[in-house]
């Protein structure tokens, strides 16, 4: 009986090794575009993967581009960002 107790008290030898803690995943520079950026939506143009406006005008915030477009104009914004 004592032998079964000693077996149960010892740690199991077939346990998987602990994985090192994961570092927070950093997003890629240009994440895959699920929907066109706010600028491309408003300008009614195709949003390409290398769109210079996408990092600054996400699809969830169209008012940012509307305001900037009224003040500077779309072509001037694109020239400034390039």
ABEGO torsion letter per residue (X at the ends): XAAAAAAAABBBAABBBBBBBBBBBBBBABBBBABBBAAAAAAGBBBBAABAAAAABBAABAAAAAAAAAAAEAAAAAAAAX
